[in-house]
């Protein structure tokens, strides 16, 4: 019964003669040898797209383009910045992910991409200038703020054995 039926996009039911149902199309059948042909222009567009997608999946993937490896690290920090109105603001926050060039932290205060901040590590007393790169607003109230140091600062984070590429970043 359902072999000749199609799913109606409008009413979301299987229908043999639904007024909304699109006409049924048979899949294009192509042999294995023909599918490996260099000239794909003789085949339907759907097949060419699937072949191109397959080539992309099997192609060698580029090496990780990050400047330094990320580390999941929950570190308390103090964020100091200036609001759009020119008032100084400060908030205690925690990092989620860090690397030698910056990281991701949660904030309650509003910030915008490009906004300068001063990050303070309360345990070591170190201060480092950075800027907001991206702000996401996930459910739960706090903002996820990606930040980048002005200059790489692998020694800002309390990591005894940092990733190898952090040494190349300098301090």
C-alpha positions in Angstrom: 0.0 0.0 0.0 2.7 2.5 0.9 5.0 1.5 -1.9 3.3 4.0 -4.3 2.5 6.6 -1.6 4.4 9.7 -0.9 4.7 11.8 2.2 2.7 15.0 1.8 4.8 18.0 2.9 1.8 20.1 3.7 -0.4 17.7 5.8 2.5 15.4 6.9 0.6 12.2 6.0 1.3 9.4 3.6 -1.1 9.9 0.7 -1.7 8.1 -2.5 -3.9 10.7 -4.0 -3.5 13.7 -1.7 -3.9 17.0 -3.5 -0.8 18.3 -1.9 1.5 15.3 -2.6 4.4 15.7 -5.0 4.7 13.3 -7.8 6.9 10.3 -7.0 10.3 10.1 -8.6 12.3 7.0 -9.1 15.9 7.2 -8.0 18.5 7.5 -10.7 20.5 4.2 -11.0 24.1 4.5 -12.1 26.6 1.7 -12.2 29.7 1.7 -10.0 32.0 2.1 -13.0 30.0 4.9 -14.4 30.0 6.7 -11.0 33.8 6.9 -11.1 33.8 8.5 -14.5 35.8 11.7 -14.8 32.9 13.4 -16.7 30.1 13.9 -14.2 28.3 16.4 -16.4 26.2 13.6 -18.0 24.6 12.7 -14.7 21.8 14.4 -12.8 22.7 17.3 -10.6 21.8 15.3 -7.4 24.4 12.7 -8.3 27.1 15.2 -9.1 26.5 16.9 -5.8 26.7 13.6 -3.9 29.9 12.7 -5.7 31.5 16.1 -4.9 30.5 15.7 -1.3 32.1 12.3 -1.2 35.3 13.7 -2.5 35.3 16.4 0.1 34.7 13.9 2.9 37.6 11.7 1.7 39.9 14.6 1.1 42.7 15.2 3.7 41.5 17.5 6.3 43.5 20.7 7.1 45.6 20.7 10.2 44.1 22.4 13.3 44.5 26.1 12.5 44.3 27.3 16.1 47.3 29.3 17.3 47.5 27.3 20.5 45.8 24.2 22.0 42.8 24.7 24.2 42.6 23.4 27.7 39.4 23.0 29.8 40.2 25.0 32.9 37.9 26.4 35.6 39.9 29.4 37.0 38.5 32.3 39.0 39.3 35.7 37.4 38.3 39.3 37.9 37.2 41.1 34.8 37.6 44.9 34.7 36.2 47.0 31.8 34.6 50.3 31.0 30.9 50.4 30.0 29.6 52.1 26.9 28.6 55.0 29.2 32.2 55.4 30.4 31.7 53.8 33.8 34.1 51.4 35.3 32.8 47.9 35.8 34.2 44.8 37.6 33.0 41.3 37.9 34.3 38.0 39.4 34.0 35.3 36.7 35.3 31.8 35.9 37.0 30.5 32.8 35.6 27.5 30.9 38.4 27.0 28.3 41.8 28.7 28.0 44.8 28.8 25.7 47.9 30.8 25.3 46.1 33.5 23.3 42.9 33.9 25.3 39.9 31.8 26.4 36.2 31.6 27.1 34.6 32.7 30.3 31.1 33.4 31.7 29.9 36.9 32.5 26.7 38.5 33.8 27.6 42.0 32.6 27.0 43.1 29.0 30.0 43.3 26.8 30.4 43.7 23.0 32.9 42.3 20.5 36.0 44.5 20.4 35.6 45.9 23.9 38.8 46.1 25.8 39.0 44.3 29.2 41.6 43.8 31.9 41.8 40.2 33.2 43.2 39.7 36.7 44.2 36.4 38.2 43.4 36.9 41.9 45.6 34.0 43.0 48.8 35.2 41.3 48.0 38.9 41.1 48.8 38.9 37.4 46.9 41.4 35.1 46.6 41.1 31.4 45.0 43.3 28.8 42.6 41.5 26.4 39.6 42.2 24.1 36.2 40.6 23.6 36.1 38.5 20.4 32.7 37.0 20.6 29.6 37.0 22.9 27.1 34.1 23.0 23.9 34.2 25.0 23.2 30.5 25.9 20.2 29.6 28.0 20.9 30.0 31.7 21.5 33.7 32.2 25.3 34.2 32.0 27.0 35.3 28.7 29.7 33.1 27.2 32.5 35.6 26.3 35.4 34.6 24.1 38.4 36.9 24.6 41.9 37.3 23.2 45.0 38.7 24.9 46.8 41.6 23.3 50.0 39.4 23.4 50.1 35.7 24.0 50.2 34.9 27.8 50.7 31.2 28.3 52.1 31.8 31.9 48.9 33.6 32.9 47.1 30.3 33.5 48.0 28.0 36.5 49.0 25.0 34.4 52.0 23.0 35.4 52.4 21.1 32.2 51.0 23.3 29.4 50.5 21.9 25.9 53.7 21.9 23.8 52.5 24.7 21.4 52.2 27.1 24.3 55.9 27.4 24.6 56.1 28.7 21.0 53.6 31.4 21.8 55.9 33.2 24.2 54.9 35.2 27.2 
